[in-house]
Amino acid sequence: MFENHHAMYTHLVLTEKLWKHLEEVDMECNDMMDMLTVRMAEREGVTEHLKSVDQLGWVRKMNSIRSRAEEVVLHDLIYMD
């Protein structure tokens, strides 16, 4: 952030709003991750039944879903210009 948005960073530090801003971004990212993970799991049929029948398969699929959801969150909320 400092390299690309020096003026905004300086303003947030000087007005003591940086931590509040970071907390808001963190909450928004976590909310989006939760929402995307649930939607992707539903769409791909990753259910509690699958978890009880094939735990390793469930873990593999959930790890894939979380990884893809994280990429979406990073692209849409963190790396946006």
C-alpha positions as CSV (number, residue, x, y, z in Angstrom):
1,M,0.0,0.0,0.0
2,F,2.7,2.4,0.9
3,E,4.4,2.2,-2.5
4,N,1.3,2.6,-4.5
5,H,-0.8,4.9,-2.3
6,H,1.7,7.0,-0.4
7,A,-0.7,9.9,0.2
8,M,-3.6,7.8,1.4
9,Y,-1.3,5.8,3.7
10,T,0.2,9.0,5.2
11,H,-3.2,10.5,5.7
12,L,-4.5,7.3,7.5
13,V,-1.4,7.2,9.8
14,L,-1.5,10.9,10.6
15,T,-5.3,10.9,11.4
16,E,-4.9,7.6,13.4
17,K,-7.4,5.9,11.1
18,L,-5.1,3.2,9.8
19,W,-6.0,0.4,12.3
20,K,-9.8,1.1,11.9
21,H,-9.4,0.9,8.1
22,L,-7.4,-2.4,8.4
23,E,-10.0,-3.8,10.7
24,E,-12.8,-3.0,8.3
25,V,-10.9,-4.5,5.4
26,D,-10.2,-7.6,7.4
27,M,-13.9,-8.0,8.4
28,E,-15.0,-7.5,4.8
29,C,-12.5,-10.1,3.5
30,N,-13.5,-12.7,6.2
31,D,-17.2,-12.2,5.4
32,M,-16.6,-12.6,1.6
33,M,-14.5,-15.7,2.2
34,D,-17.3,-17.3,4.3
35,M,-19.9,-16.4,1.8
36,L,-17.9,-17.7,-1.2
37,T,-16.8,-20.9,0.6
38,V,-20.5,-21.8,1.4
39,R,-21.7,-21.0,-2.1
40,M,-18.9,-22.9,-3.8
41,A,-19.4,-25.9,-1.5
42,E,-23.1,-26.0,-2.2
43,R,-22.6,-25.6,-6.0
44,E,-20.0,-28.4,-6.0
45,G,-21.9,-30.8,-3.8
46,V,-19.5,-30.8,-0.9
47,T,-21.8,-31.8,2.0
48,E,-21.7,-33.2,5.5
49,H,-22.7,-36.5,3.9
50,L,-19.6,-36.5,1.8
51,K,-17.6,-35.6,4.9
52,S,-18.9,-38.7,6.7
53,V,-18.4,-41.0,3.7
54,D,-15.1,-39.7,2.3
55,Q,-13.2,-37.5,4.8
56,L,-10.1,-37.2,2.7
57,G,-12.0,-36.3,-0.4
58,W,-14.0,-33.7,1.6
59,V,-10.8,-32.1,2.9
60,R,-9.3,-32.1,-0.6
61,K,-12.4,-30.4,-2.1
62,M,-12.7,-27.9,0.8
63,N,-9.0,-27.0,0.5
64,S,-9.5,-26.3,-3.2
65,I,-12.6,-24.3,-2.5
66,R,-10.9,-22.2,0.1
67,S,-7.9,-21.6,-2.1
68,R,-10.1,-20.4,-5.0
69,A,-12.2,-18.2,-2.7
70,E,-9.1,-16.7,-1.3
71,E,-7.9,-15.8,-4.8
72,V,-11.2,-14.1,-5.5
73,V,-11.0,-12.1,-2.2
74,L,-7.4,-11.1,-2.8
75,H,-8.2,-10.0,-6.4
76,D,-11.5,-8.2,-5.6
77,L,-10.7,-6.6,-2.2
78,I,-6.9,-6.4,-1.7
79,Y,-5.2,-5.9,-5.1
80,M,-7.9,-3.7,-6.6
81,D,-6.8,-0.3,-7.8
